[in-house]
Amino acid sequence: NKVGFEWERNNSQPWNISHEELVNFEKESGHARVPQNFPPNLSLGIWVNHQRQGYKKYLEDDLSSNMTADRIQLLNKVGFE
């Protein structure tokens, strides 16, 4: 937020764990296009949607984005769209 404090929801898991789930999804399915409503792993579908939103904000220089150049590089490695 404006004072620089990062809020973290109690029900969220670390970014790297969700990224690893995405990597596993890509290995199993041959692509990284996880639908937002993905019944086998609803949290992965929601996380992927948040990454898409964060990326758009990042491109617009929106300071509310939690996306970083390092995260973009990791997502690109698995063919994230």
DODOTOR-376400 format. One record per residue: residue number from 1; residue in one letter; x, y, z of N, C-alpha, C, O, CB in turn. Coordinates in nm, 4 decimals. Glycine has a CB too. Layout:
BEGIN
<r n="NUM" res="a" n_u="X" n_v="Y" n_w="Z" ca_u="X" ca_v="Y" ca_w="Z" c_u="X" c_v="Y" c_w="Z" o_u="X" o_v="Y" o_w="Z" cb_u="X" cb_v="Y" cb_w="Z"/>
...
END
This chain:
BEGIN
<r n="1" res="n" n_u="0.0820" n_v="-0.1185" n_w="0.0000" ca_u="0.0000" ca_v="0.0000" ca_w="0.0000" c_u="0.0866" c_v="0.1252" c_w="0.0000" o_u="0.2070" o_v="0.1167" o_w="-0.0243" cb_u="-0.0934" cb_v="-0.0004" cb_w="0.1196"/>
<r n="2" res="k" n_u="0.0288" n_v="0.2388" n_w="0.0262" ca_u="0.1002" ca_v="0.3658" ca_w="0.0135" c_u="0.2147" c_v="0.3820" c_w="0.1125" o_u="0.3095" o_v="0.4554" o_w="0.0846" cb_u="0.0044" cb_v="0.4789" cb_w="0.0307"/>
<r n="3" res="v" n_u="0.2085" n_v="0.3159" n_w="0.2264" ca_u="0.3165" ca_v="0.3295" ca_w="0.3243" c_u="0.4223" c_v="0.2206" c_w="0.3087" o_u="0.5171" o_v="0.2138" o_w="0.3870" cb_u="0.2598" cb_v="0.3259" cb_w="0.4653"/>
<r n="4" res="g" n_u="0.4060" n_v="0.1366" n_w="0.2086" ca_u="0.5075" ca_v="0.0348" ca_w="0.1805" c_u="0.4885" c_v="-0.0959" c_w="0.2531" o_u="0.5755" o_v="-0.1827" o_w="0.2464" cb_u="0.6399" cb_v="0.0875" cb_w="0.2138"/>
<r n="5" res="f" n_u="0.3767" n_v="-0.1132" n_w="0.3229" ca_u="0.3513" ca_v="-0.2386" ca_w="0.3934" c_u="0.2876" c_v="-0.3376" c_w="0.2979" o_u="0.1903" o_v="-0.3044" o_w="0.2302" cb_u="0.2611" cb_v="-0.2160" cb_w="0.5170"/>
<r n="6" res="e" n_u="0.3413" n_v="-0.4595" n_w="0.2915" ca_u="0.2847" ca_v="-0.5623" ca_w="0.2049" c_u="0.1867" c_v="-0.6467" c_w="0.2844" o_u="0.2237" o_v="-0.7114" o_w="0.3824" cb_u="0.3959" cb_v="-0.6507" cb_w="0.1436"/>
<r n="7" res="w" n_u="0.0625" n_v="-0.6454" n_w="0.2415" ca_u="-0.0402" ca_v="-0.7261" ca_w="0.3050" c_u="-0.0371" c_v="-0.8656" c_w="0.2458" o_u="-0.0264" o_v="-0.8808" o_w="0.1241" cb_u="-0.1797" cb_v="-0.6623" cb_w="0.2880"/>
<r n="8" res="e" n_u="-0.0459" n_v="-0.9650" n_w="0.3272" ca_u="-0.0464" ca_v="-1.1042" ca_w="0.2830" c_u="-0.1708" c_v="-1.1692" c_w="0.3409" o_u="-0.1941" o_v="-1.1629" o_w="0.4616" cb_u="0.0842" cb_v="-1.1803" cb_w="0.3273"/>
<r n="9" res="r" n_u="-0.2501" n_v="-1.2314" n_w="0.2560" ca_u="-0.3683" ca_v="-1.3022" ca_w="0.3042" c_u="-0.3235" c_v="-1.4287" c_w="0.3757" o_u="-0.2266" o_v="-1.4931" o_w="0.3355" cb_u="-0.4656" cb_v="-1.3358" cb_w="0.1874"/>
<r n="10" res="n" n_u="-0.3941" n_v="-1.4632" n_w="0.4807" ca_u="-0.3601" ca_v="-1.5836" ca_w="0.5566" c_u="-0.3792" c_v="-1.7106" c_w="0.4755" o_u="-0.3127" o_v="-1.8110" o_w="0.5010" cb_u="-0.4435" cb_v="-1.5909" cb_w="0.6822"/>
<r n="11" res="n" n_u="-0.4694" n_v="-1.7073" n_w="0.3781" ca_u="-0.4979" ca_v="-1.8290" ca_w="0.3023" c_u="-0.4118" c_v="-1.8425" c_w="0.1776" o_u="-0.4323" o_v="-1.9349" o_w="0.0989" cb_u="-0.6430" cb_v="-1.8320" cb_w="0.2633"/>
<r n="12" res="s" n_u="-0.3172" n_v="-1.7541" n_w="0.1582" ca_u="-0.2339" ca_v="-1.7631" ca_w="0.0389" c_u="-0.1050" c_v="-1.8387" c_w="0.0722" o_u="-0.0555" o_v="-1.8353" o_w="0.1848" cb_u="-0.2021" cb_v="-1.6217" cb_w="-0.0168"/>
<r n="13" res="q" n_u="-0.0533" n_v="-1.9059" n_w="-0.0286" ca_u="0.0724" ca_v="-1.9772" ca_w="-0.0107" c_u="0.1831" c_v="-1.8987" c_w="-0.0794" o_u="0.1547" o_v="-1.8135" o_w="-0.1636" cb_u="0.0637" cb_v="-2.1221" cb_w="-0.0669"/>
<r n="14" res="p" n_u="0.3063" n_v="-1.9252" n_w="-0.0459" ca_u="0.4174" ca_v="-1.8525" ca_w="-0.1078" c_u="0.4156" c_v="-1.8646" c_w="-0.2606" o_u="0.3750" o_v="-1.9668" o_w="-0.3161" cb_u="0.5505" cb_v="-1.9042" cb_w="-0.0533"/>
<r n="15" res="w" n_u="0.4607" n_v="-1.7581" n_w="-0.3266" ca_u="0.4603" ca_v="-1.7507" ca_w="-0.4725" c_u="0.5317" c_v="-1.8703" c_w="-0.5342" o_u="0.4836" o_v="-1.9284" o_w="-0.6315" cb_u="0.5257" cb_v="-1.6211" cb_w="-0.5192"/>
<r n="16" res="n" n_u="0.6460" n_v="-1.9070" n_w="-0.4780" ca_u="0.7256" ca_v="-2.0147" ca_w="-0.5385" c_u="0.6549" c_v="-2.1502" c_w="-0.5337" o_u="0.6788" o_v="-2.2343" o_w="-0.6203" cb_u="0.8598" cb_v="-2.0253" cb_w="-0.4683"/>
<r n="17" res="i" n_u="0.5695" n_v="-2.1728" n_w="-0.4358" ca_u="0.4958" ca_v="-2.2992" ca_w="-0.4289" c_u="0.3912" c_v="-2.3038" c_w="-0.5406" o_u="0.3755" o_v="-2.4060" o_w="-0.6074" cb_u="0.4281" cb_v="-2.3164" cb_w="-0.2896"/>
<r n="18" res="s" n_u="0.3204" n_v="-2.1936" n_w="-0.5603" ca_u="0.2225" ca_v="-2.1882" ca_w="-0.6693" c_u="0.2924" c_v="-2.1985" c_w="-0.8047" o_u="0.2411" o_v="-2.2619" o_w="-0.8969" cb_u="0.1399" cb_v="-2.0579" cb_w="-0.6616"/>
<r n="19" res="h" n_u="0.4079" n_v="-2.1368" n_w="-0.8159" ca_u="0.4834" ca_v="-2.1471" ca_w="-0.9416" c_u="0.5216" c_v="-2.2920" c_w="-0.9679" o_u="0.5136" o_v="-2.3379" o_w="-1.0818" cb_u="0.6101" cb_v="-2.0582" cb_w="-0.9372"/>
<r n="20" res="e" n_u="0.5624" n_v="-2.3639" n_w="-0.8661" ca_u="0.5978" ca_v="-2.5049" ca_w="-0.8829" c_u="0.4762" c_v="-2.5867" c_w="-0.9261" o_u="0.4890" o_v="-2.6789" o_w="-1.0068" cb_u="0.6562" cb_v="-2.5616" cb_w="-0.7522"/>
<r n="21" res="e" n_u="0.3597" n_v="-2.5540" n_w="-0.8735" ca_u="0.2370" ca_v="-2.6204" ca_w="-0.9178" c_u="0.2114" c_v="-2.5919" c_w="-1.0660" o_u="0.1670" o_v="-2.6798" o_w="-1.1398" cb_u="0.1164" cb_v="-2.5741" cb_w="-0.8325"/>
<r n="22" res="l" n_u="0.2393" n_v="-2.4700" n_w="-1.1086" ca_u="0.2251" ca_v="-2.4350" ca_w="-1.2501" c_u="0.3236" c_v="-2.5146" c_w="-1.3353" o_u="0.2871" o_v="-2.5643" o_w="-1.4419" cb_u="0.2469" cb_v="-2.2838" cb_w="-1.2710"/>
<r n="23" res="v" n_u="0.4461" n_v="-2.5269" n_w="-1.2901" ca_u="0.5470" ca_v="-2.6054" ca_w="-1.3617" c_u="0.4992" c_v="-2.7503" c_w="-1.3755" o_u="0.5114" o_v="-2.8092" o_w="-1.4829" cb_u="0.6842" cb_v="-2.5997" cb_w="-1.2879"/>
<r n="24" res="n" n_u="0.4459" n_v="-2.8071" n_w="-1.2697" ca_u="0.3951" ca_v="-2.9449" ca_w="-1.2744" c_u="0.2764" c_v="-2.9562" c_w="-1.3693" o_u="0.2656" o_v="-3.0535" o_w="-1.4439" cb_u="0.3546" cb_v="-2.9922" cb_w="-1.1338"/>
<r n="25" res="f" n_u="0.1878" n_v="-2.8576" n_w="-1.3670" ca_u="0.0744" ca_v="-2.8566" ca_w="-1.4591" c_u="0.1234" c_v="-2.8565" c_w="-1.6028" o_u="0.0721" o_v="-2.9314" o_w="-1.6859" cb_u="-0.0157" cb_v="-2.7347" cb_w="-1.4334"/>
<r n="26" res="e" n_u="0.2224" n_v="-2.7732" n_w="-1.6327" ca_u="0.2766" ca_v="-2.7635" ca_w="-1.7685" c_u="0.3393" c_v="-2.8958" c_w="-1.8121" o_u="0.3230" o_v="-2.9370" o_w="-1.9269" cb_u="0.3807" cb_v="-2.6506" cb_w="-1.7767"/>
<r n="27" res="k" n_u="0.4100" n_v="-2.9619" n_w="-1.7227" ca_u="0.4714" ca_v="-3.0913" ca_w="-1.7547" c_u="0.3656" c_v="-3.1964" c_w="-1.7869" o_u="0.3833" o_v="-3.2775" o_w="-1.8778" cb_u="0.5588" cb_v="-3.1392" cb_w="-1.6380"/>
<r n="28" res="e" n_u="0.2563" n_v="-3.1944" n_w="-1.7123" ca_u="0.1504" ca_v="-3.2939" ca_w="-1.7309" c_u="0.0628" c_v="-3.2648" c_w="-1.8530" o_u="0.0201" o_v="-3.3571" o_w="-1.9223" cb_u="0.0636" cb_v="-3.3004" cb_w="-1.6066"/>
<r n="29" res="s" n_u="0.0360" n_v="-3.1363" n_w="-1.8793" ca_u="-0.0601" ca_v="-3.1015" ca_w="-1.9837" c_u="0.0047" c_v="-3.0548" c_w="-2.1138" o_u="-0.0611" o_v="-3.0516" o_w="-2.2178" cb_u="-0.1517" cb_v="-2.9948" cb_w="-1.9335"/>
<r n="30" res="g" n_u="0.1332" n_v="-3.0185" n_w="-2.1089" ca_u="0.2020" ca_v="-2.9711" ca_w="-2.2283" c_u="0.1820" c_v="-2.8233" c_w="-2.2560" o_u="0.2279" o_v="-2.7725" o_w="-2.3583" cb_u="0.1567" cb_v="-3.0491" cb_w="-2.3458"/>
<r n="31" res="h" n_u="0.1143" n_v="-2.7542" n_w="-2.1662" ca_u="0.0944" ca_v="-2.6087" ca_w="-2.1790" c_u="0.0742" c_v="-2.5494" c_w="-2.0404" o_u="0.0540" o_v="-2.6219" o_w="-1.9430" cb_u="-0.0279" cb_v="-2.5756" cb_w="-2.2716"/>
<r n="32" res="a" n_u="0.0798" n_v="-2.4171" n_w="-2.0324" ca_u="0.0649" ca_v="-2.3493" ca_w="-1.9031" c_u="-0.0614" c_v="-2.2639" c_w="-1.8985" o_u="-0.0679" o_v="-2.1670" o_w="-1.8228" cb_u="0.1872" cb_v="-2.2623" cb_w="-1.8745"/>
<r n="33" res="r" n_u="-0.1612" n_v="-2.2988" n_w="-1.9786" ca_u="-0.2855" ca_v="-2.2218" ca_w="-1.9837" c_u="-0.3873" c_v="-2.2799" c_w="-1.8848" o_u="-0.4820" o_v="-2.3479" o_w="-1.9244" cb_u="-0.3437" cb_v="-2.2213" cb_w="-2.1278"/>
<r n="34" res="v" n_u="-0.3669" n_v="-2.2527" n_w="-1.7597" ca_u="-0.4561" ca_v="-2.3023" ca_w="-1.6555" c_u="-0.5822" c_v="-2.2154" c_w="-1.6548" o_u="-0.5726" o_v="-2.0933" o_w="-1.6428" cb_u="-0.3857" cb_v="-2.3013" cb_w="-1.5151"/>
<r n="35" res="p" n_u="-0.7001" n_v="-2.2771" n_w="-1.6675" ca_u="-0.8216" ca_v="-2.1961" ca_w="-1.6610" c_u="-0.8437" c_v="-2.1428" c_w="-1.5203" o_u="-0.8010" o_v="-2.2032" o_w="-1.4219" cb_u="-0.9431" cb_v="-2.2777" cb_w="-1.7062"/>
<r n="36" res="q" n_u="-0.9113" n_v="-2.0284" n_w="-1.5124" ca_u="-0.9361" ca_v="-1.9687" ca_w="-1.3809" c_u="-1.0154" c_v="-2.0637" c_w="-1.2919" o_u="-0.9894" o_v="-2.0721" o_w="-1.1719" cb_u="-1.0111" cb_v="-1.8355" cb_w="-1.3956"/>
<r n="37" res="n" n_u="-1.1115" n_v="-2.1351" n_w="-1.3491" ca_u="-1.1898" ca_v="-2.2328" ca_w="-1.2746" c_u="-1.1380" c_v="-2.3714" c_w="-1.3122" o_u="-1.1861" o_v="-2.4338" o_w="-1.4067" cb_u="-1.3439" cb_v="-2.2188" cb_w="-1.3046"/>
<r n="38" res="f" n_u="-1.0397" n_v="-2.4178" n_w="-1.2369" ca_u="-0.9725" ca_v="-2.5454" ca_w="-1.2649" c_u="-1.0012" c_v="-2.6415" c_w="-1.1498" o_u="-0.9276" o_v="-2.6426" o_w="-1.0511" cb_u="-0.8176" cb_v="-2.5255" cb_w="-1.2841"/>
<r n="39" res="p" n_u="-1.1089" n_v="-2.7237" n_w="-1.1608" ca_u="-1.1542" ca_v="-2.8062" ca_w="-1.0479" c_u="-1.0470" c_v="-2.8909" c_w="-0.9782" o_u="-1.0513" o_v="-2.9022" o_w="-0.8557" cb_u="-1.2600" cb_v="-2.8962" cb_w="-1.0954"/>
<r n="40" res="p" n_u="-0.9512" n_v="-2.9507" n_w="-1.0499" ca_u="-0.8521" ca_v="-3.0293" ca_w="-0.9753" c_u="-0.7665" c_v="-2.9458" c_w="-0.8802" o_u="-0.7138" o_v="-2.9978" o_w="-0.7818" cb_u="-0.7623" cb_v="-3.1012" cb_w="-1.0718"/>
<r n="41" res="n" n_u="-0.7526" n_v="-2.8165" n_w="-0.9094" ca_u="-0.6700" ca_v="-2.7291" ca_w="-0.8244" c_u="-0.7211" c_v="-2.5863" c_w="-0.8390" o_u="-0.6642" o_v="-2.5061" o_w="-0.9131" cb_u="-0.5172" cb_v="-2.7384" cb_w="-0.8630"/>
<r n="42" res="l" n_u="-0.8282" n_v="-2.5557" n_w="-0.7679" ca_u="-0.8905" ca_v="-2.4236" ca_w="-0.7781" c_u="-0.7941" c_v="-2.3115" c_w="-0.7411" o_u="-0.7968" o_v="-2.2046" o_w="-0.8019" cb_u="-1.0132" cb_v="-2.4170" cb_w="-0.6890"/>
<r n="43" res="s" n_u="-0.7089" n_v="-2.3356" n_w="-0.6415" ca_u="-0.6163" ca_v="-2.2299" ca_w="-0.5994" c_u="-0.5147" c_v="-2.1986" c_w="-0.7092" o_u="-0.4717" o_v="-2.0839" o_w="-0.7215" cb_u="-0.5432" cb_v="-2.2711" cb_w="-0.4703"/>
<r n="44" res="l" n_u="-0.4755" n_v="-2.2977" n_w="-0.7891" ca_u="-0.3826" ca_v="-2.2721" ca_w="-0.8994" c_u="-0.4502" c_v="-2.1860" c_w="-1.0050" o_u="-0.3889" o_v="-2.0921" o_w="-1.0559" cb_u="-0.3329" cb_v="-2.4047" cb_w="-0.9617"/>
<r n="45" res="g" n_u="-0.5746" n_v="-2.2156" n_w="-1.0388" ca_u="-0.6473" ca_v="-2.1344" ca_w="-1.1362" c_u="-0.6605" c_v="-1.9899" c_w="-1.0914" o_u="-0.6445" o_v="-1.8980" o_w="-1.1717" cb_u="-0.7846" cb_v="-2.1929" cb_w="-1.1609"/>
<r n="46" res="i" n_u="-0.6893" n_v="-1.9698" n_w="-0.9654" ca_u="-0.7011" ca_v="-1.8341" ca_w="-0.9112" c_u="-0.5654" c_v="-1.7657" c_w="-0.9120" o_u="-0.5556" o_v="-1.6486" o_w="-0.9485" cb_u="-0.7589" cb_v="-1.8369" cb_w="-0.7680"/>
<r n="47" res="w" n_u="-0.4601" n_v="-1.8374" n_w="-0.8721" ca_u="-0.3253" ca_v="-1.7808" ca_w="-0.8697" c_u="-0.2817" c_v="-1.7376" c_w="-1.0089" o_u="-0.2261" o_v="-1.6291" o_w="-1.0259" cb_u="-0.2259" cb_v="-1.8821" cb_w="-0.8126"/>
<r n="48" res="v" n_u="-0.3072" n_v="-1.8234" n_w="-1.1101" ca_u="-0.2710" ca_v="-1.7901" ca_w="-1.2479" c_u="-0.3427" c_v="-1.6630" c_w="-1.2913" o_u="-0.2825" o_v="-1.5764" o_w="-1.3548" cb_u="-0.3054" cb_v="-1.9067" cb_w="-1.3433"/>
<r n="49" res="n" n_u="-0.4704" n_v="-1.6513" n_w="-1.2577" ca_u="-0.5454" ca_v="-1.5307" ca_w="-1.2922" c_u="-0.4828" c_v="-1.4073" c_w="-1.2264" o_u="-0.4720" o_v="-1.3020" o_w="-1.2893" cb_u="-0.6929" cb_v="-1.5451" cb_w="-1.2495"/>
<r n="50" res="h" n_u="-0.4422" n_v="-1.4202" n_w="-1.1017" ca_u="-0.3772" ca_v="-1.3077" ca_w="-1.0319" c_u="-0.2440" c_v="-1.2710" c_w="-1.0979" o_u="-0.2072" o_v="-1.1536" o_w="-1.1027" cb_u="-0.3541" cb_v="-1.3429" cb_w="-0.8832"/>
<r n="51" res="q" n_u="-0.1720" n_v="-1.3712" n_w="-1.1484" ca_u="-0.0452" ca_v="-1.3420" ca_w="-1.2167" c_u="-0.0713" c_v="-1.2643" c_w="-1.3457" o_u="0.0030" o_v="-1.1720" o_w="-1.3791" cb_u="0.0321" cb_v="-1.4732" cb_w="-1.2475"/>
<r n="52" res="r" n_u="-0.1757" n_v="-1.3014" n_w="-1.4172" ca_u="-0.2121" ca_v="-1.2286" ca_w="-1.5393" c_u="-0.2467" c_v="-1.0840" c_w="-1.5076" o_u="-0.2032" o_v="-0.9920" o_w="-1.5769" cb_u="-0.3304" cb_v="-1.2967" cb_w="-1.6098"/>
<r n="53" res="q" n_u="-0.3255" n_v="-1.0645" n_w="-1.4021" ca_u="-0.3631" ca_v="-0.9291" ca_w="-1.3617" c_u="-0.2403" c_v="-0.8497" c_w="-1.3163" o_u="-0.2242" o_v="-0.7327" o_w="-1.3508" cb_u="-0.4679" cb_v="-0.9340" cb_w="-1.2490"/>
<r n="54" res="g" n_u="-0.1546" n_v="-0.9157" n_w="-1.2384" ca_u="-0.0333" ca_v="-0.8496" ca_w="-1.1908" c_u="0.0592" c_v="-0.8099" c_w="-1.3046" o_u="0.1230" o_v="-0.7047" o_w="-1.3000" cb_u="0.0404" cb_v="-0.9397" cb_w="-1.0946"/>
<r n="55" res="y" n_u="0.0662" n_v="-0.8942" n_w="-1.4064" ca_u="0.1502" ca_v="-0.8647" ca_w="-1.5218" c_u="0.0979" c_v="-0.7418" c_w="-1.5967" o_u="0.1755" o_v="-0.6547" o_w="-1.6359" cb_u="0.1564" cb_v="-0.9863" cb_w="-1.6161"/>
<r n="56" res="k" n_u="-0.0328" n_v="-0.7355" n_w="-1.6160" ca_u="-0.0925" ca_v="-0.6188" ca_w="-1.6823" c_u="-0.0622" c_v="-0.4916" c_w="-1.6040" o_u="-0.0262" o_v="-0.3895" o_w="-1.6625" cb_u="-0.2451" cb_v="-0.6368" cb_w="-1.6975"/>
<r n="57" res="k" n_u="-0.0767" n_v="-0.4973" n_w="-1.4725" ca_u="-0.0469" ca_v="-0.3810" ca_w="-1.3887" c_u="0.1004" c_v="-0.3437" c_w="-1.3984" o_u="0.1348" o_v="-0.2256" o_w="-1.4041" cb_u="-0.0848" cb_v="-0.4088" cb_w="-1.2425"/>
<r n="58" res="y" n_u="0.1869" n_v="-0.4443" n_w="-1.4001" ca_u="0.3317" ca_v="-0.4219" ca_w="-1.4115" c_u="0.3630" c_v="-0.3458" c_w="-1.5396" o_u="0.4423" o_v="-0.2516" o_w="-1.5384" cb_u="0.4087" cb_v="-0.5562" cb_w="-1.4089"/>
<r n="59" res="l" n_u="0.3006" n_v="-0.3866" n_w="-1.6506" ca_u="0.3240" ca_v="-0.3199" ca_w="-1.7787" c_u="0.2749" c_v="-0.1751" c_w="-1.7782" o_u="0.3269" o_v="-0.0903" o_w="-1.8508" cb_u="0.2554" cb_v="-0.3969" cb_w="-1.8907"/>
<r n="60" res="e" n_u="0.1745" n_v="-0.1484" n_w="-1.6953" ca_u="0.1187" ca_v="-0.0134" ca_w="-1.6848" c_u="0.1881" c_v="0.0687" c_w="-1.5757" o_u="0.1440" o_v="0.1792" o_w="-1.5444" cb_u="-0.0312" cb_v="-0.0209" cb_w="-1.6565"/>
<r n="61" res="d" n_u="0.2959" n_v="0.0157" n_w="-1.5179" ca_u="0.3678" ca_v="0.0798" ca_w="-1.4076" c_u="0.2775" c_v="0.1070" c_w="-1.2871" o_u="0.2965" o_v="0.2046" o_w="-1.2146" cb_u="0.4301" cb_v="0.2100" cb_w="-1.4551"/>
<r n="62" res="d" n_u="0.1806" n_v="0.0206" n_w="-1.2675" ca_u="0.0897" ca_v="0.0303" ca_w="-1.1537" c_u="0.1624" c_v="-0.0235" c_w="-1.0313" o_u="0.2009" o_v="-0.1404" o_w="-1.0286" cb_u="-0.0438" cb_v="-0.0483" cb_w="-1.1795"/>
<r n="63" res="l" n_u="0.1812" n_v="0.0589" n_w="-0.9319" ca_u="0.2583" ca_v="0.0202" ca_w="-0.8134" c_u="0.1886" c_v="-0.0849" c_w="-0.7272" o_u="0.2500" o_v="-0.1409" o_w="-0.6363" cb_u="0.2865" cb_v="0.1418" cb_w="-0.7298"/>
<r n="64" res="s" n_u="0.0619" n_v="-0.1118" n_w="-0.7548" ca_u="-0.0071" ca_v="-0.2134" ca_w="-0.6759" c_u="0.0250" c_v="-0.3551" c_w="-0.7248" o_u="-0.0176" o_v="-0.4528" o_w="-0.6631" cb_u="-0.1578" cb_v="-0.1896" cb_w="-0.6807"/>
<r n="65" res="s" n_u="0.0993" n_v="-0.3668" n_w="-0.8343" ca_u="0.1366" ca_v="-0.4976" ca_w="-0.8873" c_u="0.2454" c_v="-0.5611" c_w="-0.8014" o_u="0.3396" o_v="-0.4941" o_w="-0.7591" cb_u="0.1842" cb_v="-0.4852" cb_w="-1.0329"/>
<r n="66" res="n" n_u="0.2311" n_v="-0.6914" n_w="-0.7760" ca_u="0.3366" ca_v="-0.7641" ca_w="-0.7044" c_u="0.4278" c_v="-0.8381" c_w="-0.8028" o_u="0.5111" o_v="-0.9191" o_w="-0.7623" cb_u="0.2747" cb_v="-0.8640" cb_w="-0.6037"/>
<r n="67" res="m" n_u="0.4113" n_v="-0.8097" n_w="-0.9317" ca_u="0.4913" ca_v="-0.8751" ca_w="-1.0354" c_u="0.6298" c_v="-0.8118" c_w="-1.0396" o_u="0.6457" o_v="-0.6912" o_w="-1.0202" cb_u="0.4221" cb_v="-0.8649" cb_w="-1.1744"/>
<r n="68" res="t" n_u="0.7296" n_v="-0.8962" n_w="-1.0654" ca_u="0.8671" ca_v="-0.8485" ca_w="-1.0779" c_u="0.9264" c_v="-0.9035" c_w="-1.2073" o_u="0.8716" o_v="-0.9963" o_w="-1.2668" cb_u="0.9531" cb_v="-0.8911" cb_w="-0.9543"/>
<r n="69" res="a" n_u="1.0365" n_v="-0.8471" n_w="-1.2497" ca_u="1.1047" ca_v="-0.8963" ca_w="-1.3696" c_u="1.1485" c_v="-1.0418" c_w="-1.3502" o_u="1.1417" o_v="-1.1208" o_w="-1.4444" cb_u="1.2270" cb_v="-0.8073" cb_w="-1.4030"/>
<r n="70" res="d" n_u="1.1926" n_v="-1.0779" n_w="-1.2314" ca_u="1.2333" ca_v="-1.2163" ca_w="-1.2036" c_u="1.1158" c_v="-1.3124" c_w="-1.2158" o_u="1.1301" o_v="-1.4214" o_w="-1.2713" cb_u="1.2946" cb_v="-1.2268" cb_w="-1.0636"/>
<r n="71" res="r" n_u="0.9999" n_v="-1.2727" n_w="-1.1644" ca_u="0.8817" ca_v="-1.3576" ca_w="-1.1739" c_u="0.8381" c_v="-1.3728" c_w="-1.3196" o_u="0.7997" o_v="-1.4817" o_w="-1.3622" cb_u="0.7669" cb_v="-1.2996" cb_w="-1.0894"/>
<r n="72" res="i" n_u="0.8441" n_v="-1.2653" n_w="-1.3946" ca_u="0.8079" ca_v="-1.2717" ca_w="-1.5367" c_u="0.8987" c_v="-1.3703" c_w="-1.6084" o_u="0.8523" o_v="-1.4496" o_w="-1.6902" cb_u="0.8171" cb_v="-1.1316" cb_w="-1.6029"/>
<r n="73" res="q" n_u="1.0269" n_v="-1.3657" n_w="-1.5784" ca_u="1.1220" ca_v="-1.4581" ca_w="-1.6410" c_u="1.0871" c_v="-1.6031" c_w="-1.6070" o_u="1.0901" o_v="-1.6896" o_w="-1.6945" cb_u="1.2660" cb_v="-1.4260" cb_w="-1.5958"/>
<r n="74" res="l" n_u="1.0544" n_v="-1.6299" n_w="-1.4814" ca_u="1.0177" ca_v="-1.7665" ca_w="-1.4410" c_u="0.8892" c_v="-1.8118" c_w="-1.5100" o_u="0.8792" o_v="-1.9267" o_w="-1.5531" cb_u="1.0007" cb_v="-1.7747" cb_w="-1.2882"/>
<r n="75" res="l" n_u="0.7917" n_v="-1.7228" n_w="-1.5206" ca_u="0.6663" ca_v="-1.7577" ca_w="-1.5867" c_u="0.6886" c_v="-1.7823" c_w="-1.7363" o_u="0.6295" o_v="-1.8733" o_w="-1.7943" cb_u="0.5621" cb_v="-1.6462" cb_w="-1.5659"/>
<r n="76" res="n" n_u="0.7732" n_v="-1.7015" n_w="-1.7972" ca_u="0.8011" ca_v="-1.7197" ca_w="-1.9392" c_u="0.8684" c_v="-1.8533" c_w="-1.9676" o_u="0.8478" o_v="-1.9109" o_w="-2.0744" cb_u="0.8881" cb_v="-1.6069" cb_w="-1.9899"/>
<r n="77" res="k" n_u="0.9477" n_v="-1.9029" n_w="-1.8747" ca_u="1.0179" ca_v="-2.0300" ca_w="-1.8945" c_u="0.9217" c_v="-2.1478" c_w="-1.9115" o_u="0.9553" o_v="-2.2468" o_w="-1.9764" cb_u="1.1107" cb_v="-2.0565" cb_w="-1.7772"/>
<r n="78" res="v" n_u="0.8034" n_v="-2.1369" n_w="-1.8537" ca_u="0.7050" ca_v="-2.2446" ca_w="-1.8679" c_u="0.6010" c_v="-2.2132" c_w="-1.9750" o_u="0.5035" o_v="-2.2868" o_w="-1.9900" cb_u="0.6355" cb_v="-2.2700" cb_w="-1.7348"/>
<r n="79" res="g" n_u="0.6206" n_v="-2.1057" n_w="-2.0488" ca_u="0.5281" ca_v="-2.0715" ca_w="-2.1565" c_u="0.3992" c_v="-2.0093" c_w="-2.1074" o_u="0.2936" o_v="-2.0255" o_w="-2.1686" cb_u="0.4964" cb_v="-2.1930" cb_w="-2.2364"/>
<r n="80" res="f" n_u="0.4084" n_v="-1.9385" n_w="-1.9971" ca_u="0.2897" ca_v="-1.8735" ca_w="-1.9387" c_u="0.2306" c_v="-1.7727" c_w="-2.0352" o_u="0.3032" o_v="-1.6953" o_w="-2.0976" cb_u="0.3250" cb_v="-1.8042" cb_w="-1.8061"/>
<r n="81" res="e" n_u="0.0993" n_v="-1.7738" n_w="-2.0473" ca_u="0.0289" ca_v="-1.6787" ca_w="-2.1340" c_u="-0.0686" c_v="-1.5956" c_w="-2.0547" o_u="-0.1369" o_v="-1.5101" o_w="-2.1111" cb_u="-0.0443" cb_v="-1.7514" cb_w="-2.2460"/>
END
